[in-house]
Amino acid sequence: MAATRRYCLALDLKDDPALIAEYERHHERIWPEITESIRSSGITDMEIYRTGNRLFMVMEVADGFSFEAKAAADLTNPKVREWEALMSTFQQALPWAAPGEKWALMTRIFELEKA
């Protein structure tokens, strides 16, 4: 079995119950082109969790995955650009995010296996 790495990211939704519900509806059945883009980039598993208007994404990626390569591929994919534009209507960056950053990479501060 190939080695994987895990990344956790966070993002806020606009704090509006109707927008949050609509965002969740979009994620009940994402577009097949988006699923294909995720898988072809080397992401082997992805989950998104929500509490209030904060989202947490957990990604498992194969060796060779690169955030930069994924971003470059996304720029050339019209359906991904369309999806991202639609999702941006619901999302807002975290207050400490870098300019232009949507999903902020989280830092692990505890690991049970190393405790």
Phi and psi restraints in degrees (range 20) as a CNS / XPLOR table:
assign (resid 1 and name C) (resid 2 and name N)
       (resid 2 and name CA) (resid 2 and name C) 1.0 -69.7 20.0 2
assign (resid 2 and name N) (resid 2 and name CA)
       (resid 2 and name C) (resid 3 and name N) 1.0 148.0 20.0 2
assign (resid 2 and name C) (resid 3 and name N)
       (resid 3 and name CA) (resid 3 and name C) 1.0 -70.0 20.0 2
assign (resid 3 and name N) (resid 3 and name CA)
       (resid 3 and name C) (resid 4 and name N) 1.0 147.1 20.0 2
assign (resid 3 and name C) (resid 4 and name N)
       (resid 4 and name CA) (resid 4 and name C) 1.0 -129.0 20.0 2
assign (resid 4 and name N) (resid 4 and name CA)
       (resid 4 and name C) (resid 5 and name N) 1.0 160.2 20.0 2
assign (resid 4 and name C) (resid 5 and name N)
       (resid 5 and name CA) (resid 5 and name C) 1.0 -123.6 20.0 2
assign (resid 5 and name N) (resid 5 and name CA)
       (resid 5 and name C) (resid 6 and name N) 1.0 157.2 20.0 2
assign (resid 5 and name C) (resid 6 and name N)
       (resid 6 and name CA) (resid 6 and name C) 1.0 -117.8 20.0 2
assign (resid 6 and name N) (resid 6 and name CA)
       (resid 6 and name C) (resid 7 and name N) 1.0 135.9 20.0 2
assign (resid 6 and name C) (resid 7 and name N)
       (resid 7 and name CA) (resid 7 and name C) 1.0 -124.3 20.0 2
assign (resid 7 and name N) (resid 7 and name CA)
       (resid 7 and name C) (resid 8 and name N) 1.0 142.0 20.0 2
assign (resid 7 and name C) (resid 8 and name N)
       (resid 8 and name CA) (resid 8 and name C) 1.0 -121.3 20.0 2
assign (resid 8 and name N) (resid 8 and name CA)
       (resid 8 and name C) (resid 9 and name N) 1.0 134.4 20.0 2
assign (resid 8 and name C) (resid 9 and name N)
       (resid 9 and name CA) (resid 9 and name C) 1.0 -133.1 20.0 2
assign (resid 9 and name N) (resid 9 and name CA)
       (resid 9 and name C) (resid 10 and name N) 1.0 157.8 20.0 2
assign (resid 9 and name C) (resid 10 and name N)
       (resid 10 and name CA) (resid 10 and name C) 1.0 -132.2 20.0 2
assign (resid 10 and name N) (resid 10 and name CA)
       (resid 10 and name C) (resid 11 and name N) 1.0 153.6 20.0 2
assign (resid 10 and name C) (resid 11 and name N)
       (resid 11 and name CA) (resid 11 and name C) 1.0 -159.2 20.0 2
assign (resid 11 and name N) (resid 11 and name CA)
       (resid 11 and name C) (resid 12 and name N) 1.0 150.9 20.0 2
assign (resid 11 and name C) (resid 12 and name N)
       (resid 12 and name CA) (resid 12 and name C) 1.0 -104.1 20.0 2
assign (resid 12 and name N) (resid 12 and name CA)
       (resid 12 and name C) (resid 13 and name N) 1.0 147.2 20.0 2
assign (resid 12 and name C) (resid 13 and name N)
       (resid 13 and name CA) (resid 13 and name C) 1.0 -94.2 20.0 2
assign (resid 13 and name N) (resid 13 and name CA)
       (resid 13 and name C) (resid 14 and name N) 1.0 157.3 20.0 2
assign (resid 13 and name C) (resid 14 and name N)
       (resid 14 and name CA) (resid 14 and name C) 1.0 -60.5 20.0 2
assign (resid 14 and name N) (resid 14 and name CA)
       (resid 14 and name C) (resid 15 and name N) 1.0 135.9 20.0 2
assign (resid 14 and name C) (resid 15 and name N)
       (resid 15 and name CA) (resid 15 and name C) 1.0 -80.7 20.0 2
assign (resid 15 and name N) (resid 15 and name CA)
       (resid 15 and name C) (resid 16 and name N) 1.0 71.7 20.0 2
assign (resid 15 and name C) (resid 16 and name N)
       (resid 16 and name CA) (resid 16 and name C) 1.0 -139.6 20.0 2
assign (resid 16 and name N) (resid 16 and name CA)
       (resid 16 and name C) (resid 17 and name N) 1.0 114.4 20.0 2
assign (resid 16 and name C) (resid 17 and name N)
       (resid 17 and name CA) (resid 17 and name C) 1.0 -54.2 20.0 2
assign (resid 17 and name N) (resid 17 and name CA)
       (resid 17 and name C) (resid 18 and name N) 1.0 -37.7 20.0 2
assign (resid 17 and name C) (resid 18 and name N)
       (resid 18 and name CA) (resid 18 and name C) 1.0 -67.0 20.0 2
assign (resid 18 and name N) (resid 18 and name CA)
       (resid 18 and name C) (resid 19 and name N) 1.0 -42.5 20.0 2
assign (resid 18 and name C) (resid 19 and name N)
       (resid 19 and name CA) (resid 19 and name C) 1.0 -66.4 20.0 2
assign (resid 19 and name N) (resid 19 and name CA)
       (resid 19 and name C) (resid 20 and name N) 1.0 -40.1 20.0 2
assign (resid 19 and name C) (resid 20 and name N)
       (resid 20 and name CA) (resid 20 and name C) 1.0 -62.4 20.0 2
assign (resid 20 and name N) (resid 20 and name CA)
       (resid 20 and name C) (resid 21 and name N) 1.0 -44.1 20.0 2
assign (resid 20 and name C) (resid 21 and name N)
       (resid 21 and name CA) (resid 21 and name C) 1.0 -62.3 20.0 2
assign (resid 21 and name N) (resid 21 and name CA)
       (resid 21 and name C) (resid 22 and name N) 1.0 -40.9 20.0 2
assign (resid 21 and name C) (resid 22 and name N)
       (resid 22 and name CA) (resid 22 and name C) 1.0 -66.0 20.0 2
assign (resid 22 and name N) (resid 22 and name CA)
       (resid 22 and name C) (resid 23 and name N) 1.0 -41.1 20.0 2
assign (resid 22 and name C) (resid 23 and name N)
       (resid 23 and name CA) (resid 23 and name C) 1.0 -58.7 20.0 2
assign (resid 23 and name N) (resid 23 and name CA)
       (resid 23 and name C) (resid 24 and name N) 1.0 -45.0 20.0 2
assign (resid 23 and name C) (resid 24 and name N)
       (resid 24 and name CA) (resid 24 and name C) 1.0 -64.2 20.0 2
assign (resid 24 and name N) (resid 24 and name CA)
       (resid 24 and name C) (resid 25 and name N) 1.0 -38.3 20.0 2
assign (resid 24 and name C) (resid 25 and name N)
       (resid 25 and name CA) (resid 25 and name C) 1.0 -61.0 20.0 2
assign (resid 25 and name N) (resid 25 and name CA)
       (resid 25 and name C) (resid 26 and name N) 1.0 -41.3 20.0 2
assign (resid 25 and name C) (resid 26 and name N)
       (resid 26 and name CA) (resid 26 and name C) 1.0 -60.6 20.0 2
assign (resid 26 and name N) (resid 26 and name CA)
       (resid 26 and name C) (resid 27 and name N) 1.0 -31.9 20.0 2
assign (resid 26 and name C) (resid 27 and name N)
       (resid 27 and name CA) (resid 27 and name C) 1.0 -88.0 20.0 2
assign (resid 27 and name N) (resid 27 and name CA)
       (resid 27 and name C) (resid 28 and name N) 1.0 -3.9 20.0 2
assign (resid 27 and name C) (resid 28 and name N)
       (resid 28 and name CA) (resid 28 and name C) 1.0 -68.9 20.0 2
assign (resid 28 and name N) (resid 28 and name CA)
       (resid 28 and name C) (resid 29 and name N) 1.0 -26.5 20.0 2
assign (resid 28 and name C) (resid 29 and name N)
       (resid 29 and name CA) (resid 29 and name C) 1.0 -155.0 20.0 2
assign (resid 29 and name N) (resid 29 and name CA)
       (resid 29 and name C) (resid 30 and name N) 1.0 84.0 20.0 2
assign (resid 29 and name C) (resid 30 and name N)
       (resid 30 and name CA) (resid 30 and name C) 1.0 -72.4 20.0 2
assign (resid 30 and name N) (resid 30 and name CA)
       (resid 30 and name C) (resid 31 and name N) 1.0 159.2 20.0 2
assign (resid 30 and name C) (resid 31 and name N)
       (resid 31 and name CA) (resid 31 and name C) 1.0 -62.4 20.0 2
assign (resid 31 and name N) (resid 31 and name CA)
       (resid 31 and name C) (resid 32 and name N) 1.0 141.6 20.0 2
assign (resid 31 and name C) (resid 32 and name N)
       (resid 32 and name CA) (resid 32 and name C) 1.0 -60.1 20.0 2
assign (resid 32 and name N) (resid 32 and name CA)
       (resid 32 and name C) (resid 33 and name N) 1.0 -31.5 20.0 2
assign (resid 32 and name C) (resid 33 and name N)
       (resid 33 and name CA) (resid 33 and name C) 1.0 -65.6 20.0 2
assign (resid 33 and name N) (resid 33 and name CA)
       (resid 33 and name C) (resid 34 and name N) 1.0 -29.9 20.0 2
assign (resid 33 and name C) (resid 34 and name N)
       (resid 34 and name CA) (resid 34 and name C) 1.0 -74.3 20.0 2
assign (resid 34 and name N) (resid 34 and name CA)
       (resid 34 and name C) (resid 35 and name N) 1.0 -44.1 20.0 2
assign (resid 34 and name C) (resid 35 and name N)
       (resid 35 and name CA) (resid 35 and name C) 1.0 -57.7 20.0 2
assign (resid 35 and name N) (resid 35 and name CA)
       (resid 35 and name C) (resid 36 and name N) 1.0 -45.2 20.0 2
assign (resid 35 and name C) (resid 36 and name N)
       (resid 36 and name CA) (resid 36 and name C) 1.0 -62.7 20.0 2
assign (resid 36 and name N) (resid 36 and name CA)
       (resid 36 and name C) (resid 37 and name N) 1.0 -42.4 20.0 2
assign (resid 36 and name C) (resid 37 and name N)
       (resid 37 and name CA) (resid 37 and name C) 1.0 -62.0 20.0 2
assign (resid 37 and name N) (resid 37 and name CA)
       (resid 37 and name C) (resid 38 and name N) 1.0 -42.6 20.0 2
assign (resid 37 and name C) (resid 38 and name N)
       (resid 38 and name CA) (resid 38 and name C) 1.0 -61.9 20.0 2
assign (resid 38 and name N) (resid 38 and name CA)
       (resid 38 and name C) (resid 39 and name N) 1.0 -51.5 20.0 2
assign (resid 38 and name C) (resid 39 and name N)
       (resid 39 and name CA) (resid 39 and name C) 1.0 -65.1 20.0 2
assign (resid 39 and name N) (resid 39 and name CA)
       (resid 39 and name C) (resid 40 and name N) 1.0 -42.3 20.0 2
assign (resid 39 and name C) (resid 40 and name N)
       (resid 40 and name CA) (resid 40 and name C) 1.0 -69.3 20.0 2
assign (resid 40 and name N) (resid 40 and name CA)
       (resid 40 and name C) (resid 41 and name N) 1.0 -16.7 20.0 2
assign (resid 40 and name C) (resid 41 and name N)
       (resid 41 and name CA) (resid 41 and name C) 1.0 -82.3 20.0 2
assign (resid 41 and name N) (resid 41 and name CA)
       (resid 41 and name C) (resid 42 and name N) 1.0 -9.3 20.0 2
assign (resid 41 and name C) (resid 42 and name N)
       (resid 42 and name CA) (resid 42 and name C) 1.0 104.6 20.0 2
assign (resid 42 and name N) (resid 42 and name CA)
       (resid 42 and name C) (resid 43 and name N) 1.0 6.4 20.0 2
assign (resid 42 and name C) (resid 43 and name N)
       (resid 43 and name CA) (resid 43 and name C) 1.0 -82.9 20.0 2
assign (resid 43 and name N) (resid 43 and name CA)
       (resid 43 and name C) (resid 44 and name N) 1.0 119.5 20.0 2
assign (resid 43 and name C) (resid 44 and name N)
       (resid 44 and name CA) (resid 44 and name C) 1.0 -94.0 20.0 2
assign (resid 44 and name N) (resid 44 and name CA)
       (resid 44 and name C) (resid 45 and name N) 1.0 -22.6 20.0 2
assign (resid 44 and name C) (resid 45 and name N)
       (resid 45 and name CA) (resid 45 and name C) 1.0 -156.1 20.0 2
assign (resid 45 and name N) (resid 45 and name CA)
       (resid 45 and name C) (resid 46 and name N) 1.0 147.7 20.0 2
assign (resid 45 and name C) (resid 46 and name N)
       (resid 46 and name CA) (resid 46 and name C) 1.0 -149.5 20.0 2
assign (resid 46 and name N) (resid 46 and name CA)
       (resid 46 and name C) (resid 47 and name N) 1.0 135.2 20.0 2
assign (resid 46 and name C) (resid 47 and name N)
       (resid 47 and name CA) (resid 47 and name C) 1.0 -134.0 20.0 2
assign (resid 47 and name N) (resid 47 and name CA)
       (resid 47 and name C) (resid 48 and name N) 1.0 146.6 20.0 2
assign (resid 47 and name C) (resid 48 and name N)
       (resid 48 and name CA) (resid 48 and name C) 1.0 -125.2 20.0 2
assign (resid 48 and name N) (resid 48 and name CA)
       (resid 48 and name C) (resid 49 and name N) 1.0 130.9 20.0 2
assign (resid 48 and name C) (resid 49 and name N)
       (resid 49 and name CA) (resid 49 and name C) 1.0 -117.0 20.0 2
assign (resid 49 and name N) (resid 49 and name CA)
       (resid 49 and name C) (resid 50 and name N) 1.0 154.0 20.0 2
assign (resid 49 and name C) (resid 50 and name N)
       (resid 50 and name CA) (resid 50 and name C) 1.0 -131.7 20.0 2
assign (resid 50 and name N) (resid 50 and name CA)
       (resid 50 and name C) (resid 51 and name N) 1.0 139.5 20.0 2
assign (resid 50 and name C) (resid 51 and name N)
       (resid 51 and name CA) (resid 51 and name C) 1.0 -135.0 20.0 2
assign (resid 51 and name N) (resid 51 and name CA)
       (resid 51 and name C) (resid 52 and name N) 1.0 123.3 20.0 2
assign (resid 51 and name C) (resid 52 and name N)
       (resid 52 and name CA) (resid 52 and name C) 1.0 58.5 20.0 2
assign (resid 52 and name N) (resid 52 and name CA)
       (resid 52 and name C) (resid 53 and name N) 1.0 -124.7 20.0 2
assign (resid 52 and name C) (resid 53 and name N)
       (resid 53 and name CA) (resid 53 and name C) 1.0 -107.1 20.0 2
assign (resid 53 and name N) (resid 53 and name CA)
       (resid 53 and name C) (resid 54 and name N) 1.0 11.0 20.0 2
assign (resid 53 and name C) (resid 54 and name N)
       (resid 54 and name CA) (resid 54 and name C) 1.0 -95.7 20.0 2
assign (resid 54 and name N) (resid 54 and name CA)
       (resid 54 and name C) (resid 55 and name N) 1.0 133.8 20.0 2
assign (resid 54 and name C) (resid 55 and name N)
       (resid 55 and name CA) (resid 55 and name C) 1.0 -107.6 20.0 2
assign (resid 55 and name N) (resid 55 and name CA)
       (resid 55 and name C) (resid 56 and name N) 1.0 145.5 20.0 2
assign (resid 55 and name C) (resid 56 and name N)
       (resid 56 and name CA) (resid 56 and name C) 1.0 -126.5 20.0 2
assign (resid 56 and name N) (resid 56 and name CA)
       (resid 56 and name C) (resid 57 and name N) 1.0 125.9 20.0 2
assign (resid 56 and name C) (resid 57 and name N)
       (resid 57 and name CA) (resid 57 and name C) 1.0 -110.0 20.0 2
assign (resid 57 and name N) (resid 57 and name CA)
       (resid 57 and name C) (resid 58 and name N) 1.0 133.2 20.0 2
assign (resid 57 and name C) (resid 58 and name N)
       (resid 58 and name CA) (resid 58 and name C) 1.0 -116.0 20.0 2
assign (resid 58 and name N) (resid 58 and name CA)
       (resid 58 and name C) (resid 59 and name N) 1.0 122.5 20.0 2
assign (resid 58 and name C) (resid 59 and name N)
       (resid 59 and name CA) (resid 59 and name C) 1.0 -119.8 20.0 2
assign (resid 59 and name N) (resid 59 and name CA)
       (resid 59 and name C) (resid 60 and name N) 1.0 134.0 20.0 2
assign (resid 59 and name C) (resid 60 and name N)
       (resid 60 and name CA) (resid 60 and name C) 1.0 -105.8 20.0 2
assign (resid 60 and name N) (resid 60 and name CA)
       (resid 60 and name C) (resid 61 and name N) 1.0 129.4 20.0 2
assign (resid 60 and name C) (resid 61 and name N)
       (resid 61 and name CA) (resid 61 and name C) 1.0 -127.5 20.0 2
assign (resid 61 and name N) (resid 61 and name CA)
       (resid 61 and name C) (resid 62 and name N) 1.0 149.7 20.0 2
assign (resid 61 and name C) (resid 62 and name N)
       (resid 62 and name CA) (resid 62 and name C) 1.0 -80.0 20.0 2
assign (resid 62 and name N) (resid 62 and name CA)
       (resid 62 and name C) (resid 63 and name N) 1.0 161.3 20.0 2
assign (resid 62 and name C) (resid 63 and name N)
       (resid 63 and name CA) (resid 63 and name C) 1.0 -54.3 20.0 2
assign (resid 63 and name N) (resid 63 and name CA)
       (resid 63 and name C) (resid 64 and name N) 1.0 140.5 20.0 2
assign (resid 63 and name C) (resid 64 and name N)
       (resid 64 and name CA) (resid 64 and name C) 1.0 94.7 20.0 2
assign (resid 64 and name N) (resid 64 and name CA)
       (resid 64 and name C) (resid 65 and name N) 1.0 -10.4 20.0 2
assign (resid 64 and name C) (resid 65 and name N)
       (resid 65 and name CA) (resid 65 and name C) 1.0 -64.8 20.0 2
assign (resid 65 and name N) (resid 65 and name CA)
       (resid 65 and name C) (resid 66 and name N) 1.0 142.5 20.0 2
assign (resid 65 and name C) (resid 66 and name N)
       (resid 66 and name CA) (resid 66 and name C) 1.0 -141.4 20.0 2
assign (resid 66 and name N) (resid 66 and name CA)
       (resid 66 and name C) (resid 67 and name N) 1.0 128.1 20.0 2
assign (resid 66 and name C) (resid 67 and name N)
       (resid 67 and name CA) (resid 67 and name C) 1.0 -60.3 20.0 2
assign (resid 67 and name N) (resid 67 and name CA)
       (resid 67 and name C) (resid 68 and name N) 1.0 -37.7 20.0 2
assign (resid 67 and name C) (resid 68 and name N)
       (resid 68 and name CA) (resid 68 and name C) 1.0 -66.3 20.0 2
assign (resid 68 and name N) (resid 68 and name CA)
       (resid 68 and name C) (resid 69 and name N) 1.0 -43.2 20.0 2
assign (resid 68 and name C) (resid 69 and name N)
       (resid 69 and name CA) (resid 69 and name C) 1.0 -66.2 20.0 2
assign (resid 69 and name N) (resid 69 and name CA)
       (resid 69 and name C) (resid 70 and name N) 1.0 -39.1 20.0 2
assign (resid 69 and name C) (resid 70 and name N)
       (resid 70 and name CA) (resid 70 and name C) 1.0 -62.6 20.0 2
assign (resid 70 and name N) (resid 70 and name CA)
       (resid 70 and name C) (resid 71 and name N) 1.0 -45.2 20.0 2
assign (resid 70 and name C) (resid 71 and name N)
       (resid 71 and name CA) (resid 71 and name C) 1.0 -62.8 20.0 2
assign (resid 71 and name N) (resid 71 and name CA)
       (resid 71 and name C) (resid 72 and name N) 1.0 -40.9 20.0 2
assign (resid 71 and name C) (resid 72 and name N)
       (resid 72 and name CA) (resid 72 and name C) 1.0 -65.0 20.0 2
assign (resid 72 and name N) (resid 72 and name CA)
       (resid 72 and name C) (resid 73 and name N) 1.0 -42.8 20.0 2
assign (resid 72 and name C) (resid 73 and name N)
       (resid 73 and name CA) (resid 73 and name C) 1.0 -64.3 20.0 2
assign (resid 73 and name N) (resid 73 and name CA)
       (resid 73 and name C) (resid 74 and name N) 1.0 -39.7 20.0 2
assign (resid 73 and name C) (resid 74 and name N)
       (resid 74 and name CA) (resid 74 and name C) 1.0 -61.7 20.0 2
assign (resid 74 and name N) (resid 74 and name CA)
       (resid 74 and name C) (resid 75 and name N) 1.0 -36.7 20.0 2
assign (resid 74 and name C) (resid 75 and name N)
       (resid 75 and name CA) (resid 75 and name C) 1.0 -64.0 20.0 2
assign (resid 75 and name N) (resid 75 and name CA)
       (resid 75 and name C) (resid 76 and name N) 1.0 -25.6 20.0 2
assign (resid 75 and name C) (resid 76 and name N)
       (resid 76 and name CA) (resid 76 and name C) 1.0 -97.2 20.0 2
assign (resid 76 and name N) (resid 76 and name CA)
       (resid 76 and name C) (resid 77 and name N) 1.0 1.4 20.0 2
assign (resid 76 and name C) (resid 77 and name N)
       (resid 77 and name CA) (resid 77 and name C) 1.0 -108.5 20.0 2
assign (resid 77 and name N) (resid 77 and name CA)
       (resid 77 and name C) (resid 78 and name N) 1.0 107.5 20.0 2
assign (resid 77 and name C) (resid 78 and name N)
       (resid 78 and name CA) (resid 78 and name C) 1.0 -58.9 20.0 2
assign (resid 78 and name N) (resid 78 and name CA)
       (resid 78 and name C) (resid 79 and name N) 1.0 -36.7 20.0 2
assign (resid 78 and name C) (resid 79 and name N)
       (resid 79 and name CA) (resid 79 and name C) 1.0 -69.4 20.0 2
assign (resid 79 and name N) (resid 79 and name CA)
       (resid 79 and name C) (resid 80 and name N) 1.0 -37.7 20.0 2
assign (resid 79 and name C) (resid 80 and name N)
       (resid 80 and name CA) (resid 80 and name C) 1.0 -66.0 20.0 2
assign (resid 80 and name N) (resid 80 and name CA)
       (resid 80 and name C) (resid 81 and name N) 1.0 -43.2 20.0 2
assign (resid 80 and name C) (resid 81 and name N)
       (resid 81 and name CA) (resid 81 and name C) 1.0 -61.3 20.0 2
assign (resid 81 and name N) (resid 81 and name CA)
       (resid 81 and name C) (resid 82 and name N) 1.0 -40.5 20.0 2
assign (resid 81 and name C) (resid 82 and name N)
       (resid 82 and name CA) (resid 82 and name C) 1.0 -64.0 20.0 2
assign (resid 82 and name N) (resid 82 and name CA)
       (resid 82 and name C) (resid 83 and name N) 1.0 -45.3 20.0 2
assign (resid 82 and name C) (resid 83 and name N)
       (resid 83 and name CA) (resid 83 and name C) 1.0 -60.8 20.0 2
assign (resid 83 and name N) (resid 83 and name CA)
       (resid 83 and name C) (resid 84 and name N) 1.0 -46.8 20.0 2
assign (resid 83 and name C) (resid 84 and name N)
       (resid 84 and name CA) (resid 84 and name C) 1.0 -63.8 20.0 2
assign (resid 84 and name N) (resid 84 and name CA)
       (resid 84 and name C) (resid 85 and name N) 1.0 -37.7 20.0 2
assign (resid 84 and name C) (resid 85 and name N)
       (resid 85 and name CA) (resid 85 and name C) 1.0 -64.9 20.0 2
assign (resid 85 and name N) (resid 85 and name CA)
       (resid 85 and name C) (resid 86 and name N) 1.0 -41.9 20.0 2
assign (resid 85 and name C) (resid 86 and name N)
       (resid 86 and name CA) (resid 86 and name C) 1.0 -63.7 20.0 2
assign (resid 86 and name N) (resid 86 and name CA)
       (resid 86 and name C) (resid 87 and name N) 1.0 -47.2 20.0 2
assign (resid 86 and name C) (resid 87 and name N)
       (resid 87 and name CA) (resid 87 and name C) 1.0 -64.0 20.0 2
assign (resid 87 and name N) (resid 87 and name CA)
       (resid 87 and name C) (resid 88 and name N) 1.0 -31.7 20.0 2
assign (resid 87 and name C) (resid 88 and name N)
       (resid 88 and name CA) (resid 88 and name C) 1.0 -62.6 20.0 2
assign (resid 88 and name N) (resid 88 and name CA)
       (resid 88 and name C) (resid 89 and name N) 1.0 -22.5 20.0 2
assign (resid 88 and name C) (resid 89 and name N)
       (resid 89 and name CA) (resid 89 and name C) 1.0 -69.1 20.0 2
assign (resid 89 and name N) (resid 89 and name CA)
       (resid 89 and name C) (resid 90 and name N) 1.0 -17.7 20.0 2
assign (resid 89 and name C) (resid 90 and name N)
       (resid 90 and name CA) (resid 90 and name C) 1.0 -104.6 20.0 2
assign (resid 90 and name N) (resid 90 and name CA)
       (resid 90 and name C) (resid 91 and name N) 1.0 -20.4 20.0 2
assign (resid 90 and name C) (resid 91 and name N)
       (resid 91 and name CA) (resid 91 and name C) 1.0 -99.7 20.0 2
assign (resid 91 and name N) (resid 91 and name CA)
       (resid 91 and name C) (resid 92 and name N) 1.0 156.1 20.0 2
assign (resid 91 and name C) (resid 92 and name N)
       (resid 92 and name CA) (resid 92 and name C) 1.0 -142.6 20.0 2
assign (resid 92 and name N) (resid 92 and name CA)
       (resid 92 and name C) (resid 93 and name N) 1.0 144.2 20.0 2
assign (resid 92 and name C) (resid 93 and name N)
       (resid 93 and name CA) (resid 93 and name C) 1.0 -68.1 20.0 2
assign (resid 93 and name N) (resid 93 and name CA)
       (resid 93 and name C) (resid 94 and name N) 1.0 152.9 20.0 2
assign (resid 93 and name C) (resid 94 and name N)
       (resid 94 and name CA) (resid 94 and name C) 1.0 -65.5 20.0 2
assign (resid 94 and name N) (resid 94 and name CA)
       (resid 94 and name C) (resid 95 and name N) 1.0 149.4 20.0 2
assign (resid 94 and name C) (resid 95 and name N)
       (resid 95 and name CA) (resid 95 and name C) 1.0 -56.6 20.0 2
assign (resid 95 and name N) (resid 95 and name CA)
       (resid 95 and name C) (resid 96 and name N) 1.0 -28.8 20.0 2
assign (resid 95 and name C) (resid 96 and name N)
       (resid 96 and name CA) (resid 96 and name C) 1.0 -99.0 20.0 2
assign (resid 96 and name N) (resid 96 and name CA)
       (resid 96 and name C) (resid 97 and name N) 1.0 5.1 20.0 2
assign (resid 96 and name C) (resid 97 and name N)
       (resid 97 and name CA) (resid 97 and name C) 1.0 -67.6 20.0 2
assign (resid 97 and name N) (resid 97 and name CA)
       (resid 97 and name C) (resid 98 and name N) 1.0 150.0 20.0 2
assign (resid 97 and name C) (resid 98 and name N)
       (resid 98 and name CA) (resid 98 and name C) 1.0 -68.1 20.0 2
assign (resid 98 and name N) (resid 98 and name CA)
       (resid 98 and name C) (resid 99 and name N) 1.0 154.9 20.0 2
assign (resid 98 and name C) (resid 99 and name N)
       (resid 99 and name CA) (resid 99 and name C) 1.0 -55.0 20.0 2
assign (resid 99 and name N) (resid 99 and name CA)
       (resid 99 and name C) (resid 100 and name N) 1.0 130.4 20.0 2
assign (resid 99 and name C) (resid 100 and name N)
       (resid 100 and name CA) (resid 100 and name C) 1.0 81.8 20.0 2
assign (resid 100 and name N) (resid 100 and name CA)
       (resid 100 and name C) (resid 101 and name N) 1.0 -4.6 20.0 2
assign (resid 100 and name C) (resid 101 and name N)
       (resid 101 and name CA) (resid 101 and name C) 1.0 -85.4 20.0 2
assign (resid 101 and name N) (resid 101 and name CA)
       (resid 101 and name C) (resid 102 and name N) 1.0 127.4 20.0 2
assign (resid 101 and name C) (resid 102 and name N)
       (resid 102 and name CA) (resid 102 and name C) 1.0 -94.0 20.0 2
assign (resid 102 and name N) (resid 102 and name CA)
       (resid 102 and name C) (resid 103 and name N) 1.0 -74.9 20.0 2
assign (resid 102 and name C) (resid 103 and name N)
       (resid 103 and name CA) (resid 103 and name C) 1.0 -81.0 20.0 2
assign (resid 103 and name N) (resid 103 and name CA)
       (resid 103 and name C) (resid 104 and name N) 1.0 123.5 20.0 2
assign (resid 103 and name C) (resid 104 and name N)
       (resid 104 and name CA) (resid 104 and name C) 1.0 -96.1 20.0 2
assign (resid 104 and name N) (resid 104 and name CA)
       (resid 104 and name C) (resid 105 and name N) 1.0 128.1 20.0 2
assign (resid 104 and name C) (resid 105 and name N)
       (resid 105 and name CA) (resid 105 and name C) 1.0 -66.7 20.0 2
assign (resid 105 and name N) (resid 105 and name CA)
       (resid 105 and name C) (resid 106 and name N) 1.0 132.1 20.0 2
assign (resid 105 and name C) (resid 106 and name N)
       (resid 106 and name CA) (resid 106 and name C) 1.0 -94.9 20.0 2
assign (resid 106 and name N) (resid 106 and name CA)
       (resid 106 and name C) (resid 107 and name N) 1.0 154.6 20.0 2
assign (resid 106 and name C) (resid 107 and name N)
       (resid 107 and name CA) (resid 107 and name C) 1.0 -104.6 20.0 2
assign (resid 107 and name N) (resid 107 and name CA)
       (resid 107 and name C) (resid 108 and name N) 1.0 127.6 20.0 2
assign (resid 107 and name C) (resid 108 and name N)
       (resid 108 and name CA) (resid 108 and name C) 1.0 -72.0 20.0 2
assign (resid 108 and name N) (resid 108 and name CA)
       (resid 108 and name C) (resid 109 and name N) 1.0 131.7 20.0 2
assign (resid 108 and name C) (resid 109 and name N)
       (resid 109 and name CA) (resid 109 and name C) 1.0 -115.1 20.0 2
assign (resid 109 and name N) (resid 109 and name CA)
       (resid 109 and name C) (resid 110 and name N) 1.0 -6.9 20.0 2
assign (resid 109 and name C) (resid 110 and name N)
       (resid 110 and name CA) (resid 110 and name C) 1.0 -152.5 20.0 2
assign (resid 110 and name N) (resid 110 and name CA)
       (resid 110 and name C) (resid 111 and name N) 1.0 141.9 20.0 2
assign (resid 110 and name C) (resid 111 and name N)
       (resid 111 and name CA) (resid 111 and name C) 1.0 -141.9 20.0 2
assign (resid 111 and name N) (resid 111 and name CA)
       (resid 111 and name C) (resid 112 and name N) 1.0 118.3 20.0 2
assign (resid 111 and name C) (resid 112 and name N)
       (resid 112 and name CA) (resid 112 and name C) 1.0 -56.9 20.0 2
assign (resid 112 and name N) (resid 112 and name CA)
       (resid 112 and name C) (resid 113 and name N) 1.0 -41.0 20.0 2
assign (resid 112 and name C) (resid 113 and name N)
       (resid 113 and name CA) (resid 113 and name C) 1.0 -60.7 20.0 2
assign (resid 113 and name N) (resid 113 and name CA)
       (resid 113 and name C) (resid 114 and name N) 1.0 -24.7 20.0 2
assign (resid 113 and name C) (resid 114 and name N)
       (resid 114 and name CA) (resid 114 and name C) 1.0 -102.6 20.0 2
assign (resid 114 and name N) (resid 114 and name CA)
       (resid 114 and name C) (resid 115 and name N) 1.0 5.1 20.0 2
